Amino acid sequence: MEIILAIAALVALVWGAVFFRAAGLLGGCLLVLLAGCCFGHPFFNLPVGPIPLTLDRLLWVALIGLFLVARRLGWIEQKPLGAADWTLIAFTAWLTLSTLMHDWRWDGNQPLATLLFFYLMPVGMYFVARETPLSERSTAVLFACMGLFGLYLAVTAVAEVQKQWWLVFPTYMADPNVEEFFGRGRGPMLNPIGAGFYLSACLFAALMWWPRLGRAGRAALVVAVVVFVAGAWATATRSVWMGMAGGLMLIVMLAARKSWRVPLVGGALMVGVLLAATQWERLLAFKRDDHLSAQEAARSVELRPILARVAWNMFRDRPLAGCGFGQYLNTHRDYLADRSVDLPLEKARSYIQHNVFLSLLAETGLIGMTLFAALLALWTRDAWRAWRRLDAPPSTRQLGLVFLGLMVAYLCNAMFHEMSQIATVNMLVLFMAGLACHMAQQRQTVVNAKNGVMLDGEPGEAPAHS
């Protein structure tokens, strides 16, 4: 059986390489993301050594191979590294050093696996995306593909909640033996937070088709937005709702005429206040999972300050370097007996940290958390600059706008969940960041050319690749 699986994996790898060559780097990135979401470890895995092989990991290897060959043969433009790129390199190096300087073999090599699959692989995707050639047509195709994938996620999430299993694919999502989050719209990632985050990103991308559509197309897009919202509601996750609403409001506000912005923001705030005033108790406690009561769901809110206190105590002991990347569950138990605070810290024993920033602060200290915060800020700056380029092609501005909305959705979820340990979330974030960085780099290339800076030719000459 293992031989058959190995042959099947090899065939998939070969055909993946053929697809990458035909569809280009952008198509290859989308294929890796699709495989990671829908055909990852729960769908197929090959137990080879301490770390199993999966389809998305094999396709990622093929993508990186094609990227290196393309660079070597001069098929793509090689861009100089910017501030965000160097910050990402420094952050990745610190995570690697923090992992190797501690017990990376703990719990079956879990720290090393977390570093490899949730950080190093997305970083590889980032550097592929930042040098991927883009055009108006390819960007429109990107938005269309994301929009269609988002519709699939939304319909699947609603079908999961309604127990319409004939609409659910892959079928492992219908397995009640995988109890965590069962009964919610958890999607092919088996996680409603990850599914909701992808839904938000895909909605923002789909909206970029609005200026390209006629009256009938825009009506269809409005219907699609309703489907997206229904899918987000099916996740039964408050941070997903906040992230989608916040990102959507930002995109509409920036894209709307100035005279409409104040009424739009004011109306959105009024709706938010009314919902909070009338539905606060229901928002705090409602039945979500089939195996979780409303009272147990309400306790998840009470758990946040407990986890925050544990992380703070861990940070105070090792403020600069932390306890080691991937070592939170191995270390936090030493801080549960603190009786100086009126909090039942023991309740946090079986939980990972529920906040990306507190998790990094506890594990990698101020160094790691500061590098990560700086990275998000630089990406946001680049996206904002891309959006503000009034002389740029529409696709350039729209990519910047989508990433700004994505950052709002990410931050809303990251404040309440450890987003980096949800399958393919970092892959999507770094993929979109790489595209936004591509646009910022493109802007810098134009500026340098206008200023007479030597790039690929003589001073004052236009770049060889434009």
C-alpha positions in Angstrom: 0.0 0.0 0.0 2.8 2.4 0.9 4.4 1.8 -2.5 1.2 2.7 -4.3 0.9 5.8 -2.2 4.5 6.8 -3.0 3.9 6.3 -6.7 0.7 8.3 -6.5 2.6 11.1 -4.7 5.3 11.1 -7.4 2.8 11.3 -10.2 1.1 14.2 -8.4 4.4 15.9 -8.1 5.2 15.5 -11.8 1.8 16.7 -12.9 2.0 19.6 -10.4 5.3 20.7 -12.0 3.6 20.5 -15.5 0.7 22.6 -14.2 3.1 25.2 -12.7 4.9 25.5 -16.0 1.6 26.0 -17.9 -0.2 28.2 -15.3 2.9 30.1 -14.1 3.9 31.0 -10.6 0.6 32.6 -9.7 -1.3 29.5 -10.7 1.2 27.4 -8.8 0.7 29.5 -5.7 -3.1 29.1 -5.9 -2.8 25.4 -6.4 -0.6 25.0 -3.3 -3.2 27.1 -1.3 -6.1 25.0 -2.6 -4.2 21.7 -1.8 -3.4 23.0 1.7 -7.0 23.9 2.4 -8.9 21.0 0.9 -6.4 18.2 0.3 -4.0 18.5 3.3 -3.2 16.1 6.1 -6.8 14.9 6.8 -7.3 14.1 3.2 -4.0 12.4 2.3 -0.7 11.8 4.2 2.2 9.5 3.6 4.0 8.4 6.8 7.6 8.9 5.7 10.0 9.4 8.7 9.1 11.6 11.6 7.2 14.1 9.4 4.5 12.8 7.1 4.3 13.9 3.5 1.1 15.6 2.2 -0.1 16.7 -1.2 0.3 20.4 -0.5 3.9 19.9 0.8 4.8 18.0 -2.3 3.3 20.7 -4.5 5.1 23.4 -2.5 8.4 21.6 -3.3 7.6 21.6 -7.0 6.6 25.3 -6.8 9.9 26.3 -5.1 11.8 24.2 -7.7 10.1 25.9 -10.6 10.7 29.3 -9.0 14.5 28.6 -8.6 14.7 27.4 -12.2 12.8 30.5 -13.4 15.2 32.8 -11.6 18.2 30.9 -12.9 17.0 31.1 -16.5 16.0 34.7 -16.2 12.3 34.1 -16.8 11.3 36.4 -14.0 12.5 39.8 -12.8 14.7 39.6 -9.7 13.8 42.4 -7.3 16.1 43.9 -4.6 15.1 43.3 -1.0 13.2 46.0 0.8 12.6 46.8 4.4 9.7 44.3 4.8 11.8 41.6 3.2 14.7 42.1 5.5 12.4 42.2 8.5 10.8 38.9 7.5 14.3 37.3 7.1 15.3 38.6 10.5 12.0 37.3 12.1 12.4 33.9 10.4 16.0 33.6 11.5 15.1 34.4 15.1 12.3 31.8 15.1 14.7 29.2 13.7 17.4 30.1 16.3 14.8 30.1 19.1 13.6 26.6 18.0 17.0 25.0 17.7 18.4 26.5 21.0 15.6 24.6 23.0 14.2 21.1 23.0 12.9 21.0 19.4 12.4 17.2 19.7 9.8 17.7 22.4 6.4 16.0 21.8 7.4 14.2 18.6 9.4 17.1 17.1 6.4 19.4 17.4 8.4 22.7 17.7 10.4 21.8 14.6 7.2 20.8 12.7 5.5 24.1 13.7 8.5 26.1 12.4 8.7 24.2 9.2 5.0 24.0 8.2 3.5 27.1 9.7 6.4 29.5 9.1 9.2 28.4 6.7 6.8 27.1 4.0 4.8 30.3 4.0 8.0 32.3 3.9 8.9 30.4 0.7 5.5 31.2 -0.7 6.1 34.9 0.1 9.3 35.1 -1.9 7.7 33.3 -4.8 4.7 35.7 -4.7 6.8 38.9 -4.5 8.6 38.0 -7.8 5.5 36.6 -9.6 4.8 38.6 -12.8 1.4 40.2 -12.6 -0.9 42.0 -15.1 -4.4 43.4 -15.1 -5.6 40.1 -16.6 -3.8 37.8 -14.1 -4.9 39.9 -11.2 -8.5 39.8 -12.3 -8.1 36.0 -12.6 -6.7 35.9 -9.1 -9.7 37.8 -7.7 -12.1 35.6 -9.6 -10.5 32.4 -8.3 -10.5 33.6 -4.7 -14.2 34.7 -5.1 -15.2 31.2 -6.4 -13.2 29.5 -3.7 -14.9 31.7 -1.1 -18.4 30.8 -2.4 -17.4 27.1 -2.1 -16.3 27.7 1.6 -19.6 29.7 2.3 -21.9 27.0 0.9 -19.9 24.3 2.6 -20.1 26.1 6.0 -23.9 26.5 5.7 -24.3 22.9 4.6 -22.3 21.7 7.7 -24.5 23.6 10.0 -27.7 22.3 8.3 -26.2 18.8 8.2 -26.6 18.7 4.4 -23.7 16.3 4.0 -24.3 15.7 0.3 -23.1 19.3 -0.3 -19.9 18.8 1.7 -16.6 17.9 0.1 -14.1 16.6 1.0 -16.2 14.1 3.0 -13.9 14.0 6.0 -15.6 17.2 7.2 -18.7 15.1 7.8 -17.0 12.8 10.3 -18.5 13.3 13.7 -15.6 11.4 15.3 -13.5 14.5 14.8 -15.4 16.3 17.6 -13.7 19.6 17.8 -15.9 22.4 16.2 -18.3 19.8 14.8 -21.6 21.4 14.1 -20.1 24.7 13.0 -18.9 25.8 9.6 -15.4 24.6 10.0 -14.6 24.1 6.4 -12.0 21.7 4.9 -9.4 23.1 7.4 -11.6 21.7 10.2 -11.4 25.0 11.9 -14.1 27.7 11.8 -11.5 30.5 12.5 -9.4 29.5 9.5 -12.5 29.0 7.3 -13.8 32.4 8.4 -10.5 34.1 7.7 -10.4 32.7 4.2 -14.0 33.7 3.7 -13.1 37.3 4.6 -10.1 37.4 2.3 -12.1 35.8 -0.6 -15.0 38.3 -0.1 -12.6 41.3 -0.3 -11.0 39.9 -3.5 -14.4 39.2 -5.1 -15.5 42.8 -4.4 -12.6 44.0 -6.6 -14.7 42.8 -9.6 -17.3 45.5 -8.9 -15.9 48.2 -11.3 -15.4 45.5 -14.0 -19.1 44.4 -14.0 -22.3 45.6 -15.6 -25.7 46.0 -13.9 -26.4 42.2 -14.0 -23.0 41.3 -12.8 -23.2 43.7 -9.9 -26.5 42.3 -8.9 -25.0 38.8 -8.9 -22.1 40.1 -6.8 -24.5 41.5 -4.2 -26.1 38.0 -4.0 -22.7 36.5 -3.6 -21.9 38.9 -0.7 -25.1 37.6 1.0 -23.8 34.0 0.6 -20.4 35.0 2.0 -22.1 36.6 5.1 -24.2 33.5 5.6 -21.0 31.4 5.5 -19.3 33.6 8.0 -22.4 33.4 10.3 -22.2 29.6 10.0 -18.7 29.6 11.6 -20.3 30.8 14.8 -17.1 32.7 15.7 -17.3 36.3 17.0 -13.8 37.3 15.8 -14.6 36.1 12.3 -17.7 38.3 12.3 -15.8 41.3 13.5 -12.9 40.7 11.1 -15.2 40.4 8.1 -17.3 43.5 9.1 -14.2 45.6 9.9 -12.4 44.7 6.7 -15.5 45.2 4.6 -16.2 48.6 6.2 -12.6 49.7 5.6 -12.7 48.7 1.9 -16.1 50.3 1.3 -15.0 53.5 3.1 -11.8 53.8 1.1 -13.4 53.0 -2.2 -16.5 55.2 -1.8 -16.7 58.8 -2.6 -15.6 61.2 0.1 -19.1 62.5 0.6 -20.4 59.0 1.4 -17.7 58.1 3.9 -19.1 59.8 7.0 -22.7 58.4 6.5 -21.3 54.9 5.8 -19.1 54.9 8.9 -21.8 56.5 11.1 -24.4 54.0 9.9 -22.1 51.0 10.5 -21.3 52.3 14.0 -24.9 52.8 14.9 -25.7 49.2 13.8 -22.8 47.9 15.8 -23.9 49.8 18.9 -27.5 48.6 18.6 -26.4 45.0 18.2 -24.2 45.2 21.2 -26.9 46.8 23.3 -29.6 44.4 22.4 -27.8 41.1 21.7 -24.8 41.2 24.1 -25.8 38.3 26.2 -26.6 36.1 23.2 -23.3 37.1 21.6 -21.4 36.0 24.7 -23.2 32.7 25.2 -24.8 30.6 22.4 -24.5 27.0 21.4 -21.9 26.5 18.7 -20.4 23.0 18.6 -22.6 19.9 18.8 -20.5 18.7 21.7 -20.4 22.0 23.5 -23.2 23.7 25.5 -24.0 27.4 25.6 -22.6 27.6 29.1 -19.3 26.0 28.0 -19.1 28.3 25.1 -19.5 31.3 27.4 -16.5 30.1 29.5 -14.3 30.6 26.4 -14.6 34.3 27.0 -13.6 33.9 30.7 -10.5 31.9 29.6 -8.9 34.8 27.8 -7.7 36.8 30.8 -6.4 33.6 32.4 -4.3 32.8 29.3 -3.1 36.4 29.1 -2.0 36.3 32.8 0.0 33.1 32.2 1.7 34.6 29.1 2.5 37.7 31.0 4.1 35.8 33.9 6.2 33.8 31.3 7.3 37.0 29.6 8.4 38.6 32.9 10.8 35.7 33.6 12.3 35.7 30.1 11.5 39.2 28.6 14.0 39.3 25.7 14.2 35.7 24.3 11.2 34.0 25.7 10.9 30.3 26.7 11.7 29.0 23.1 9.6 28.8 20.0 7.1 25.9 20.2 7.7 25.5 23.9 4.6 27.1 25.3 2.8 23.9 26.3 6.0 22.5 27.7 6.7 25.5 29.9 3.4 27.2 30.8 2.5 24.5 33.4 5.2 25.9 35.7 3.1 29.1 36.0 -0.3 27.7 36.9 0.2 27.7 40.6 0.5 31.4 41.0 -1.9 32.5 43.8 -1.0 36.2 43.7 -3.9 36.9 41.4 -7.5 36.1 41.8 -7.7 34.0 38.6 -8.0 30.2 38.3 -4.9 29.8 36.3 -5.1 26.0 36.4 -7.9 26.2 33.8 -5.3 27.1 31.2 -3.4 23.8 31.5 -4.7 22.1 28.4 -4.9 25.2 26.2 -2.5 26.8 23.8 -2.2 30.6 23.9 -5.3 32.3 22.3 -3.5 35.4 21.1 -0.8 35.5 18.4 1.1 38.4 20.0 1.0 37.0 23.5 2.1 33.6 22.1 5.2 35.2 20.4 5.9 37.3 23.5 6.0 34.2 25.7 7.9 32.0 23.3 10.3 34.4 21.5 10.3 37.4 23.9 10.4 41.1 22.9 12.8 40.4 20.1 10.4 38.0 18.2 7.2 39.9 19.0 8.7 43.3 18.0 10.0 41.9 14.7 6.6 40.4 13.9 4.8 43.7 14.8 7.2 45.6 12.6 6.6 43.2 9.8 2.9 43.7 9.9 3.4 47.4 10.0 5.7 47.4 7.0 3.3 45.2 5.0 0.4 47.6 5.8 2.5 50.6 4.8 3.3 49.0 1.5 -0.3 48.1 0.9 -1.4 51.6 1.8 1.1 53.1 -0.7 -0.1 50.8 -3.4 -3.7 51.9 -2.8 -2.7 55.6 -2.7 -0.9 55.4 -6.1 -3.5 57.3 -8.2 -1.3 56.9 -11.3 -1.0 53.1 -10.9 -3.1 50.5 -12.8 -6.3 49.5 -11.1 -5.0 46.1 -10.3 -2.1 47.5 -8.3 -4.4 49.7 -6.2 -6.9 46.9 -5.7 -4.2 44.4 -4.4 -3.2 47.1 -1.9 -6.9 47.5 -0.9 -7.5 43.8 -0.5 -4.5 43.4 1.7 -5.6 46.3 4.0 -8.9 44.6 4.5 -7.1 41.3 5.1 -5.0 42.9 7.8 -8.1 44.1 9.6 -9.6 40.6 9.5 -6.3 39.1 10.6 -5.8 41.4 13.6 -9.4 40.9 14.7 -8.9 37.1 14.8 -5.3 37.2 16.0 -6.3 39.0 19.2 -8.5 36.0 20.2 -6.9 33.0 18.5 -3.4 31.6 17.7 -3.8 32.1 14.0 -0.3 30.9 13.1 -1.2 27.4 14.1 -4.2 27.1 11.9 -3.5 25.2 8.7 -2.7 27.5 5.7 -3.5 30.8 7.4 0.0 32.0 7.4 0.4 30.7 3.8 -2.5 33.0 2.7 -1.2 36.0 4.7 2.3 35.7 3.3 1.1 35.0 -0.2 -1.0 38.2 -0.2 1.8 40.1 1.5 4.2 39.0 -1.2 1.9 40.4 -3.9 1.5 43.7 -2.0 5.3 43.8 -1.7 5.6 43.2 -5.4 3.5 46.3 -6.1 5.5 48.4 -3.6 8.7 47.2 -5.3 7.3 48.0 -8.7 6.6 51.5 -7.4 10.2 51.8 -6.2 11.5 50.6 -9.6 9.6 53.3 -11.4 10.8 56.0 -8.9 14.4 54.9 -9.3 14.1 54.9 -13.1 12.8 58.5 -13.1 15.6 59.6 -10.8 18.2 58.1 -13.1 19.3 55.3 -10.8 21.1 52.4 -12.5 19.0 49.2 -12.5 19.5 46.8 -15.4 21.1 49.3 -17.8 22.9 52.6 -17.9 22.0 55.6 -15.7 18.7 57.1 -16.8 17.9 54.0 -18.9 14.6 52.2 -18.4 14.8 48.8 -16.6 15.3 45.9 -18.9 12.2 44.2 -17.4 9.2 46.4 -16.9 
